[in-house]
Amino acid sequence: QKEVEQDPGPLSVPEGAIVSLNCTYSNSAFQYFMWYRQYSRKGPELLMYTYSSGNKEDGRFTAQVDKSSKYISLFIRDSQPSDSATYLCFMFSGGYNKLIFGAGTRLAVHP
Amino acid sequence: DGGITQSPKYLFRKEGQNVTLSCEQNLNHDAMYWYRQDPGQGLRLIYYSQIVNDFQKGDIAEGYSVSREKKESFPLTVTSAQKNPTAFYLCASSAAGTGSSPLHFGNGTRLTVT
């Protein structure tokens, strides 16, 4: 079993839909959780960074962390074609002991 | 404009040749990383460095070597010992400290070995 599981998709939604992207993990040592967006042939760019359980909102994006269930989510409201990309979850324990990326979910938002 | 520069964007080599990928950052970050990305496998950590003149192996270090002689630079050499070198290579950096800072990425080098 991988330490971080992420459904690779692809996920195809119509413009304006609410998108839910998820990762589960098995190691309770993970403390920091991030979501990156990666466009084709580009490096990942940081979208959201959370530490504690709960929700964090930034514009159309909401990151949710549930440490008791070892589950993190990224919600995208009013999705746009420009949101079409691969979304990677990333988590690590403090002190560089563990840094793990999910495999990434490919999202396509069609007009 | 602060950021991470990887060069070249595309690189082609013959099997059996060593090749060095460049990574430079002007973010004044202490920590730097090299990742390899293959389709369907996400990003896998090759090497990382928390400070100048020090670096640690990641999960897939075999067949790779690095150096960290300057804070701004962290070149990666793909040696002929690497069995499947064709991949997308990403360099990243982060502010050090407790190891809690997010990673900032360059735009990658796509290496093709034939």
Interface residues (C-beta under 8 A of the other chain):
Chain A: Q6 P8 Q31 Y32 M34 Y36 R41 K42 G43 P44 E45 L46 Y49 Y51 L88 F90 F92 S93 G94 G95 Y96 N97 L99 F101 G102 A103 G104
Chain B: I4 Q6 A31 Y33 Y35 G40 Q41 G42 L43 R44 L45 Y48 Q50 Q56 L90 A92 T98 G99 S100 P102 L103 H104 F105 G106 N107 G108 R110
